[in-house]
């Protein structure tokens, strides 16, 4: 993705952060990575949120509503110059410090600011390959194990280290290996306080879950706004069309890839992290696509069109001896989309992408005012 495609660098997704990190590591520009590692109270974003800051004052991504980017730029310049990670605490509840006055946040936020160095190469490569990992980073350390000491743990519990950072001793890493394996699997975070001799260290275990994918089957103009909004919210987007003449990247500029395929082979393009919207507007093609997708592990199949159309598709499948299981009925959404009430093309696209996003986040898509408890899931701090 190029700079010209990013209208607002503050509002980028994790997918775009990692794409930019990949470019940063391979290039010559100096940047720092800022990561929220703890929040006490409320804040705009939760632990694990990231942004990039350049030594030229540029920023990419946002970890607050904009109130801390100025101070973070100053800190980032020092971190880049010294090539030394730092953890800084912002008390947004203290008006005397100037952070809390009128900001709308009422929490204490700890932010790790670290160089975008070779310690990021393994997690960036894993993200690009679709492999989940967990970053285990010291955020409160000792003289011999300073903040920023890092290990990358994969889903099997195998740890790798970088020559650009101090290593985390095995006796420390072993105490959090199970946590790291779990966080790699679920993409969440944990903060742990562990002991080494008479000293204690605090580790931030950050699950890095690759971007979910959205596969859109269709080639009509209504695919374009779905593609654009899906990319904007962080899906890796593939447009698949059954008509080779429409499988041109220029027709869908926000898609990560555009392919031509037969609808019976659609299942070969997906996996358990792929969410699918079928909107070819061709009854036969949609039926063949649905049949192919039912044999896959996709968690969501959205079908464009009225209920009566889906009932005809279901009856045709039944005539072929294919019955929908309870799990199939749960993952099929027809008509696809949340009930937003709009009929404009962009409103329809927003409805479709909103449902796919809600399902990918394990939510029902209801109104926040009706939700009990916090908006974002909390992770308890554990101590040995």
N, C-alpha and C positions, 0 to 999 in steps of 0.2 A: 504494500500500500504506500502510495507516494504522499508527500506533504500536501500537494494540491487537492488530494481527496479528503483531507482532514480539515473540516471547516472550523472546528473548535478543539485545539489540542488539550484543553482542560478536560473535556468530556469523553476522552477515549476510554476504551474498554481494556480489560486485562489482555485480550488477544493482541491489541495494538501496542500495548506496553511491551509485551514480549517480542513482537516483531521489531519494534524500535530498539529494544535491548540487543537483539541479534545484530542489527546494523551498527549499533554503538560499539559493541565488542570487536566487530570486524573493521571498524573505521579508526580514524585518528582523533576525533573529537573527544574531549574529556567530559564525563557525566558522573553524577552520583544517583543512587537509588535511595529513595526515602520510603520506608515501610512502617505503617502503624503496627506496633508490637504489643500495646496494651491500652485499654480504655477503662477508666473508672468513672462510671456515670454514663451520660449520653454524649454522643459526638456524631458528626456528619457521616463518618465511615468507620467501619469496625476493623479490628486487627487483621493484617494480611493485605490491606489496601496499599497500593504502590503508586509512585510517580517518579519520573526522571527529571533531574535538574542539571542543566549544563553550566559550565564555568563561564559562559557568556551571558548568564542570567535567564536563559530560556527554560521553560518548563513544559512537561508533557505528562498529562494526567493530573489528577487532583486527589488529595487525601483529606481535604477539608472543603468547606464551602467557599474557600478563597481567603480566609482570614489569616492563615499561617504561611502562605506561600512566600511572602516577603522575608520573614525570618529564616525560613528554610533555605532560601537562595543564598543567604549569607553563610549559613552553616555548611551548605553544600560546597561552596567555594573553598572553605577551609579544609573540608574532607578531601576534596579533589587535590588540593595543593599538597597536603600531608600524606595522602593515600592511606588515611587512618580512619576507620569507622568510628562513629560517635552516636550515643543515645542521648536524646534531649527530651525533657519533660515540659509540656505546655499545660499550665493550670488554667483552664477556661472558666473556672468558677471564681477566680480572684480578679475582681475588677481593678484592684490597685495595680496589678501588673499590666493592665491594659488588654488582656486577652479576652476576658469574659464580657465586657461591656457591650451589650446589644448584639452579641454574636449569635444568640439562639442556641448555643451549645452549653451544656452544664456538666462538663466532665473534665477529667485529667487524662491527657493523651501523651503516651510515650512513643517517640518516633526514632527508629534506627535509620541513620544516614550513613551510607557506605559507598565506596567507589564502585563504579560499574566496570569491574576488573574481571580477570579470568575465573574468579570464584563463581561467576554467573554463567560461565560457558556450559557446564554440564546441565544445569536446570533449563537453560534456554534451548539447548539441543533436545532435551527430553520433551519439553513443551512442543517443539516443532514436530517431533516424531509421534506425539500423542501418548507419551508415557508419563503417568503420574509419579511424582516424587515429593519428598518433604525436605525442606531446608531446615537444618538444625543450626541455630546461630546463637552464640553467647551474647546476651544483652547486658548482663551484669557479671563481670568476671574478676580475674585476679591479674597480677603483673605478668604471670607466665601464660595465662589463658585470657587474653584481653577481649573486650567486646568486638564482635565481628568475626571471631573464630568460627569456622564454618565446616559442616559436613553435609553432603547430599545423600539422602537415604531413599532407595527405591522401594517398590511394593514388596519385594522379597526381604527387605531389611539390610540389603547390601549397601555399605557406605563408601563414598568416594570423597576425596579431599582435593584441594587446590594448592599449588605451590605458592599462590599469591596471598594466602591467609594462614595464620597459625592453626595447627591441627587441634581438634578436640580429643583428649586422651581417651583410649578405649574404655577405661573404667568409668568415665563419665558418659560416653556415648552408649554404653551398654545399659545404663539406667533409663535411657529414653528411647531405646531402639523400638520397643513395642509401640510406644506412642507415635514415633515417626512412621512406622509401617501403617498404622491406622490412619494417620493424617494424610499419608500419600493416597490411601484408598478413598477417603471421603472428602478431601480437599478442604478440610477445616483446620483449625489451629489449636494449639495448646501451649501454655507457658508452664515450665517446670523449674523448680528450685531443687538442685541436687548437691550432694556433698562430695568433696575430695579432701580427705584428711580432715582438718579442722576448719577448712574453708568451704564456702558455699558459692555456687554459681547459679545464675538464672538463664535458662535457655528458652528461646522462642522456637517452637516447632511449627513450621508453616507449610501446610499442604498445598502443593501446586498442582491443581487439576487442569488438564488441557481443556481448551475451548470445546464446548459442545458443537455439533455440526447440525446444520439445517439443509436438508436436500429438498429442493423444489422441483417437482415433475411438471413441466409445462413450458410453453414457449410464447404465450400470448403477452400483450403489453401489461396485463395486470400482475405478471410475475415481477416486473421491475420494482414497484414500490415495496413489495414483500421482501425482495432481495436487499434493497437499500436499508429498510428498517431492521431487518435481521442482522445485517453486518454492523449497523449502528449500535445494537444492543449486545454485540459480542459473539454472535454465532459465526462459525466458519461456514461459508455458504457455497453450495454446489447447485447449479441449475442443470437439470437433465431434461432434454427434449427428445421426443421420438422422431423428430423431423430434422435431418442433418442440415438442411438449409438454414435453420434457425439457431443452430449451435455455434453461434459466433460470440466471442468474448465482448466485442464492441456493442452487442445488443444488451448486455447485462454487465455494465462496467463495475458494479460493486460486488459482483460474485467473485469468489476465489478461484473458481473454475467453472467452465461450461462444457458439458459433454453431450454427445449424441448416443442414445442407447435404445434398445428395444424395451418396451415396458416389462416384458417377461424377465429381463435381466437386471431390473432395478434393484433387486435384493443383493446383487453383487457389489453395489456401491455403498452399502450401509453397514453399520455395526451397532453395538449397544449404546453408543454415545450419539447416534444420529437420530434426529427428529425429522419427520417427513411431512410435506404438504403436497398432496396430489391435486393439481389444478390444470390439467391439460384441456379440459372442456370437451374431451372426446370420450364418450361413454365406454367404447370398447377398450381404448387404451387405459382408461382409469381402472377398469375391471381387471385387466391383465396386470397392471401395476400393483393393485391391491393384493391379488393372488400371490404375486412374487414377494411382496413385503410381509405377508402373513407367515412366510417360511423363514423370516429373519428374526433378529433379536431387537429390532427397533422398539423403543418404549412409547412412541407416539406416531400415529398415522392420522393426519388431518385430511379430510376429503371435502373439497369445494362442491357446493351444490345443496339443494334442498333434501329434506329427509326422504321424500318419496324416491329420489334418485338413488340414494344409498340403499333403500329397501329393494329396489330393482337389482342393484349390484349384488346384494346379499342373496336374493332369490336365485340369481344366475349362478353364484358360487354353490348354493345348495343343490342346484340341478346337476352340478359337476361332482357332487359328493363331498363338498367342502363346507363344513359347518364351523361357525365361530364359537370359540371357547369363551369362558367368562373373562379370561385374561385378554383375549382378542377384543372383546366388546369394550373392555376398560381402556385399551390403548387406542381405539378408533374414535376419532372425533368427527362427527358428521351431523349437521353442518359444522365446519371448522370455524373456530373463533370465539372470542368472548362477546357477551352481549353489551356492546357499547352504544348501540342505537343508531350508528351512523351509516350512511349509504354511499358516501363519496369513495372513490377508489383508494385514496390514502387512508380513509377511516376503515375500510374493509381490510386493507393490508395491516393496519395497526391492530385490529381485532385478531387477525390470524397470528401475527407474531407474538402478541401478548399472551395468547393461550399457549403457544409452544414454549415461551419463556417461563410462564408460570409452572408448566409441567416439568420443565428442566430443573426448576428450583424447588420442586416438591410442594408447590402451592396450588390452591384452588382458583386464584384470581379474584377473590372477593375484595370488598372495600376495607381499607386499613382501619377505619373507625370501628368496624365490627370485629376486629381481631383482638383477642385477649393476649395480654403480655406484651413483651417488646417486639418491635418490628423485625429486628435482626436477632438471630440465635446468639446466645451467650455461651462462652466456653469457660468452665471453671478453671482457676489456677490451682494446680496440684503441687504438693510439696512432699518430699520424702522425709 
